[in-house]
Amino acid sequence: MAMLNECITVELGGGRGYPIWFAPLAALGSLMEECGLRRGRCILVTDANVSDRWLPASLRALQGWDTHILVLPPGEATKAAASLNHIYDKVLPAGIDRRTPVIALGGGVIGDLAGFAAATMLRGLPVVQVPTSLIAQVDSAIGGKTGINHGVGKNLVGAFHQPRLVLADTSVLATLPKLEWASGLSEVVKHALIADPALASFLESQWHKVMVREPAIVASMVMQAACIKAEIVAADEREEERRELLNFGHTFGHAIERVEGYGRFTHGEAVALGMRAALALSLRYAPEFDARHAAALVSRIPVRHRLTASDDRLSQAMRYDKKVRAGTVRLVLLRALGDAFVTACRSRCDLTFAWKAVIG
């Protein structure tokens, strides 16, 4: 597999930072020690699907560690208060201290949930992100966002808690179900549209190889996309300015998930539809934008279902997005390929216009 055993660093303020290693899962234990984590008790959180395939290899990589394992149900419903309390109930009596690392082995749900548990137990335990999905390797495992969903909306309860280490083994992506692979491509495409025309061109020219998961192409794509996320996070750790650009398509996408129900659309499918809505509105806010290449790339992301909710319900759901300020929906739009900007929504009619472009 190409491009393994390479590392980039997320440089944060005050001399802080952490490595993102593109390396085999077998290197997990040694890389943890290299990052200053002591060998001893560790907590490994995963889900049943990932456990079946990758837990044995992870435990081999953690020989010499006293690994306490928690296996949770797969799916978005796990990213909830009940699961968080389950982790507390199992881990807090287990003889941990503030140097006990929490290892999040899985996709975005496990990464967010285990990261939030680490952020809140004993007022902060070190967390190691070992993402096993495309969406996690290029996006959610990088940047320290952790949290759970609430009935009011997605990701409304959480904390910033940066990992000590991210280990992305791109070879594990070969076993992802097709639906999860396609879902993850939404985040790769998003990174390209907001920040990197070269990645957009790479995706356009290599799309067939991406879809069949040619190993060298996958490794290159993941590293390019992760570098974009790392650079943006380093510039804006707590989403005060530039990091908001990473929400391109997400304000619309989160509304879709909330109204249509978590699970009918994957997160990536919802974001793909959200990017279509955002591109439509970009043309209204930036009429000079030639959106043809961006729209063509977004349209390649497969989405299984049509929206059933009305534009009115979807627009109303956007009011609960965590980026709303003083009751005004904030949107990430494009001026050009690789040139994103944040703006306040001018009117409810604009949201209706954007939703109509998706609902058809």
GUNU-723483 format. One record per residue (C-alpha): residue in one letter; x, y, z. Coordinates in nm, 3 decimals. Example, Ala and Ser with C-alpha at 12.3 -4.5 7.8 and 13.67 -1.06 7.14 Angstrom:
GUNU-723483
  residu       c1       c2       c3
       A    1.230   -0.450    0.780
       S    1.367   -0.106    0.714
end
This chain:
GUNU-723483
  residu       c1       c2       c3
       M    0.000    0.000    0.000
       A    0.149    0.334   -0.107
       M    0.211    0.625    0.127
       L    0.211    0.431    0.451
       N    0.454    0.534    0.726
       E    0.412    0.902    0.649
       C    0.324    1.168    0.900
       I    0.187    1.521    0.902
       T    0.155    1.738    1.211
       V   -0.135    1.953    1.324
       E    0.042    2.259    1.468
       L   -0.168    2.436    1.728
       G   -0.096    2.749    1.927
       G    0.129    2.760    2.230
       G    0.365    2.492    2.105
       R    0.090    2.229    2.103
       G    0.032    1.984    1.824
       Y   -0.014    1.619    1.735
       P    0.080    1.382    1.455
       I   -0.144    1.224    1.197
       W    0.024    0.901    1.097
       F   -0.062    0.722    0.773
       A    0.070    0.387    0.886
       P   -0.033    0.026    0.947
       L   -0.263   -0.050    1.238
       A    0.016   -0.272    1.372
       A    0.211    0.042    1.466
       L   -0.054    0.162    1.712
       G    0.117    0.064    2.038
       S    0.460    0.191    1.941
       L    0.322    0.521    1.811
       M    0.130    0.573    2.134
       E    0.450    0.533    2.333
       E    0.632    0.762    2.089
       C    0.371    1.027    2.170
       G    0.451    1.002    2.539
       L    0.166    0.777    2.647
       R    0.277    0.533    2.914
       R    0.228    0.163    2.864
       G   -0.034    0.033    3.106
       R   -0.412    0.055    3.127
       C   -0.593    0.186    2.818
       I   -0.958    0.203    2.720
       L   -1.052    0.092    2.369
       V   -1.397    0.196    2.246
       T   -1.534    0.050    1.923
       D   -1.858   -0.076    1.770
       A   -1.972   -0.427    1.687
       N   -1.906   -0.397    1.314
       V   -1.551   -0.266    1.354
       S   -1.481   -0.505    1.638
       D   -1.552   -0.808    1.423
       R   -1.295   -0.702    1.166
       W   -1.028   -0.492    1.336
       L   -1.028   -0.558    1.710
       P   -0.795   -0.863    1.693
       A   -0.532   -0.669    1.496
       S   -0.566   -0.375    1.734
       L   -0.511   -0.596    2.037
       R   -0.202   -0.749    1.876
       A   -0.071   -0.396    1.824
       L   -0.138   -0.324    2.193
       Q    0.058   -0.616    2.335
       G    0.196   -0.512    2.670
       W   -0.098   -0.282    2.739
       D   -0.381   -0.367    2.977
       T   -0.665   -0.299    2.735
       H   -1.018   -0.251    2.867
       I   -1.260   -0.301    2.573
       L   -1.604   -0.148    2.522
       V   -1.801   -0.263    2.217
       L   -2.107   -0.051    2.136
       P   -2.386   -0.093    1.881
       P   -2.308    0.053    1.538
       G   -2.496    0.348    1.391
       E   -2.581    0.711    1.452
       A   -2.821    0.623    1.736
       T   -2.517    0.529    1.946
       K   -2.398    0.891    1.947
       A   -2.627    0.975    2.237
       A   -2.633    1.045    2.609
       A   -2.724    0.685    2.693
       S   -2.406    0.555    2.528
       L   -2.197    0.821    2.695
       N   -2.332    0.721    3.036
       H   -2.265    0.356    2.952
       I   -1.899    0.443    2.892
       Y   -1.884    0.631    3.223
       D   -2.042    0.338    3.407
       K   -1.792    0.088    3.264
       V   -1.476    0.299    3.271
       L   -1.487    0.509    3.587
       P   -1.481    0.206    3.821
       A   -1.199    0.045    3.620
       G   -0.903    0.200    3.800
       I   -0.817    0.475    3.552
       D   -0.620    0.792    3.613
       R   -0.564    1.111    3.412
       R   -0.291    0.947    3.204
       T   -0.509    0.655    3.091
       P   -0.558    0.688    2.713
       V   -0.892    0.632    2.544
       I   -0.859    0.475    2.199
       A   -1.143    0.544    1.955
       L   -1.138    0.261    1.702
       G   -1.405    0.321    1.441
       G   -1.582    0.577    1.229
       G   -1.715    0.922    1.308
       V   -1.973    0.808    1.562
       I   -1.718    0.625    1.777
       G   -1.460    0.898    1.734
       D   -1.700    1.171    1.846
       L   -1.848    0.969    2.131
       A   -1.524    0.825    2.272
       G   -1.354    1.162    2.228
       F   -1.627    1.333    2.431
       A   -1.605    1.065    2.699
       A   -1.228    1.124    2.716
       A   -1.281    1.501    2.736
       T   -1.516    1.470    3.032
       M   -1.387    1.179    3.242
       L   -1.160    1.300    3.523
       R   -1.178    1.641    3.349
       G   -0.979    1.511    3.056
       L   -0.808    1.190    2.947
       P   -0.577    1.160    2.645
       V   -0.755    1.032    2.335
       V   -0.609    0.841    2.040
       Q   -0.814    0.845    1.722
       V   -0.788    0.533    1.503
       P   -1.036    0.606    1.224
       T   -1.156    0.310    1.020
       S   -1.393    0.491    0.781
       L   -1.314    0.731    0.500
       I   -1.519    1.010    0.655
       A   -1.324    0.977    0.979
       Q   -0.979    0.950    0.821
       V   -1.018    1.270    0.619
       D   -1.239    1.472    0.853
       S   -1.395    1.381    1.185
       A   -1.089    1.225    1.354
       I   -0.887    1.542    1.290
       G   -0.943    1.865    1.477
       G   -1.065    1.774    1.824
       K   -1.440    1.811    1.777
       T   -1.616    1.562    2.001
       G   -1.977    1.524    2.107
       I   -2.315    1.359    2.090
       N   -2.648    1.435    1.928
       H   -2.951    1.578    2.104
       G   -3.318    1.560    2.012
       V   -3.306    1.929    1.917
       G   -3.024    1.878    1.667
       K   -2.700    1.709    1.565
       N   -2.374    1.759    1.757
       L   -2.525    2.011    1.999
       V   -2.356    1.863    2.309
       G   -1.979    1.833    2.299
       A   -1.634    1.977    2.358
       F   -1.311    2.054    2.177
       H   -1.062    1.788    2.286
       Q   -0.760    1.742    2.061
       P   -0.620    1.390    2.017
       R   -0.267    1.297    2.115
       L   -0.238    1.091    1.798
       V   -0.434    1.006    1.486
       L   -0.348    0.678    1.312
       A   -0.503    0.633    0.968
       D   -0.437    0.298    0.803
       T   -0.578    0.347    0.454
       S   -0.571   -0.027    0.385
       V   -0.868   -0.079    0.620
       L   -1.084    0.126    0.382
       A   -1.086   -0.161    0.132
       T   -1.338   -0.344    0.352
       L   -1.585   -0.057    0.394
       P   -1.937   -0.124    0.262
       K   -2.011    0.067   -0.058
       L   -2.257    0.294    0.121
       E   -1.999    0.404    0.378
       W   -1.739    0.458    0.109
       A   -1.971    0.680   -0.093
       S   -2.069    0.866    0.223
       G   -1.707    0.946    0.302
       L   -1.647    1.082   -0.046
       S   -1.876    1.373    0.039
       E   -1.619    1.505    0.286
       V   -1.335    1.458    0.039
       V   -1.527    1.648   -0.227
       K   -1.616    1.919    0.026
       H   -1.248    1.970    0.113
       A   -1.164    2.002   -0.255
       L   -1.442    2.253   -0.327
       I   -1.365    2.487   -0.038
       A   -0.985    2.482   -0.044
       D   -0.806    2.285   -0.316
       P   -0.882    2.298   -0.690
       A   -0.591    2.057   -0.743
       L   -0.768    1.793   -0.534
       A   -1.087    1.863   -0.728
       S   -0.900    1.798   -1.054
       F   -0.745    1.483   -0.907
       L   -1.089    1.352   -0.811
       E   -1.236    1.439   -1.148
       S   -0.961    1.260   -1.339
       Q   -0.930    0.961   -1.105
       W   -1.295    0.910   -1.009
       H   -1.322    0.557   -1.151
       K   -1.008    0.449   -0.962
       V   -1.145    0.616   -0.649
       M   -1.471    0.424   -0.677
       V   -1.296    0.088   -0.722
       R   -1.059    0.186   -0.439
       E   -0.728    0.147   -0.616
       P   -0.488    0.143   -0.318
       A   -0.237    0.403   -0.436
       I   -0.513    0.642   -0.544
       V   -0.697    0.597   -0.214
       A   -0.381    0.661   -0.011
       S   -0.304    0.977   -0.210
       M   -0.662    1.104   -0.186
       V   -0.686    1.046    0.189
       M   -0.357    1.219    0.258
       Q   -0.445    1.520    0.040
       A   -0.784    1.561    0.206
       A   -0.645    1.513    0.557
       C   -0.378    1.777    0.491
       I   -0.651    2.028    0.407
       K   -0.835    1.955    0.731
       A   -0.512    1.971    0.932
       E   -0.413    2.307    0.784
       I   -0.754    2.463    0.850
       V   -0.769    2.328    1.206
       A   -0.420    2.458    1.280
       A   -0.525    2.805    1.167
       D   -0.852    2.807    1.364
       E   -0.865    2.549    1.641
       R   -1.204    2.644    1.790
       E   -1.404    2.735    1.480
       E   -1.398    3.110    1.532
       E   -1.324    3.206    1.172
       R   -1.175    2.997    0.893
       R   -1.276    2.658    1.030
       E   -1.638    2.747    0.963
       L   -1.562    2.686    0.596
       L   -1.554    2.312    0.673
       N   -1.931    2.335    0.721
       F   -1.993    2.371    0.348
       G   -2.308    2.166    0.283
       H   -2.344    2.077    0.650
       T   -2.598    2.336    0.764
       F   -2.831    2.204    0.496
       G   -2.720    1.844    0.558
       H   -2.783    1.851    0.931
       A   -3.134    1.983    0.867
       I   -3.195    1.689    0.633
       E   -3.080    1.441    0.897
       R   -3.295    1.600    1.166
       V   -3.616    1.624    0.960
       E   -3.587    1.304    0.758
       G   -3.467    1.106    1.059
       Y   -3.115    0.989    1.140
       G   -3.050    0.678    0.937
       R   -3.265    0.734    0.629
       F   -2.975    0.926    0.478
       T   -2.616    0.865    0.578
       H   -2.430    1.174    0.695
       G   -2.243    1.182    0.365
       E   -2.561    1.156    0.160
       A   -2.714    1.443    0.358
       V   -2.400    1.651    0.306
       A   -2.401    1.570   -0.067
       L   -2.756    1.704   -0.094
       G   -2.656    1.995    0.127
       M   -2.370    2.083   -0.108
       R   -2.613    2.084   -0.401
       A   -2.831    2.332   -0.212
       A   -2.529    2.542   -0.117
       L   -2.407    2.552   -0.477
       A   -2.748    2.670   -0.595
       L   -2.744    2.951   -0.339
       S   -2.382    3.035   -0.422
       L   -2.498    3.138   -0.769
       R   -2.745    3.380   -0.612
       Y   -2.489    3.532   -0.373
       A   -2.191    3.519   -0.613
       P   -2.336    3.541   -0.967
       E   -1.989    3.538   -1.125
       F   -1.924    3.184   -0.995
       D   -1.890    2.923   -1.268
       A   -2.027    2.626   -1.075
       R   -2.018    2.368   -1.352
       H   -1.712    2.172   -1.232
       A   -1.820    2.185   -0.868
       A   -2.174    2.073   -0.951
       A   -2.046    1.790   -1.172
       L   -1.822    1.661   -0.893
       V   -2.096    1.676   -0.629
       S   -2.340    1.501   -0.863
       R   -2.106    1.199   -0.879
       I   -2.169    1.121   -0.512
       P   -2.449    0.862   -0.507
       V   -2.757    0.939   -0.297
       R   -3.017    0.664   -0.257
       H   -3.331    0.859   -0.168
       R   -3.519    1.172   -0.257
       L   -3.615    1.425    0.007
       T   -3.971    1.385    0.133
       A   -3.988    1.684    0.370
       S   -4.112    2.026    0.260
       D   -3.873    2.317    0.212
       D   -4.053    2.492    0.498
       R   -3.977    2.212    0.748
       L   -3.617    2.189    0.629
       S   -3.568    2.565    0.655
       Q   -3.714    2.567    1.005
       A   -3.475    2.290    1.112
       M   -3.180    2.505    1.008
       R   -3.269    2.746    1.288
       Y   -3.142    2.487    1.538
       D   -2.798    2.462    1.380
       K   -2.521    2.538    1.628
       K   -2.374    2.801    1.392
       V   -2.685    3.021    1.408
       R   -2.605    3.364    1.553
       A   -2.870    3.596    1.696
       G   -3.135    3.390    1.519
       T   -2.968    3.425    1.178
       V   -2.862    3.118    0.978
       R   -2.499    3.136    0.866
       L   -2.407    2.969    0.539
       V   -2.086    2.857    0.372
       L   -2.096    2.930    0.000
       L   -1.849    2.944   -0.290
       R   -1.722    3.235   -0.499
       A   -1.506    3.004   -0.706
       L   -1.364    2.654   -0.689
       G   -1.141    2.661   -0.382
       D   -1.272    3.000   -0.263
       A   -1.535    2.961    0.009
       F   -1.688    3.228    0.229
       V   -1.927    3.255    0.524
       T   -2.231    3.479    0.506
       A   -2.553    3.541    0.691
       C   -2.862    3.419    0.511
       R   -3.037    3.724    0.368
       S   -3.392    3.594    0.375
       R   -3.611    3.289    0.422
       C   -3.679    3.307    0.049
       D   -3.313    3.229   -0.015
       L   -3.339    2.908    0.185
       T   -3.655    2.815   -0.004
       F   -3.470    2.876   -0.331
       A   -3.183    2.652   -0.224
       W   -3.410    2.371   -0.105
       K   -3.615    2.382   -0.425
       A   -3.296    2.311   -0.619
       V   -3.257    1.986   -0.424
       I   -3.618    1.880   -0.381
       G   -3.681    1.942   -0.749
end
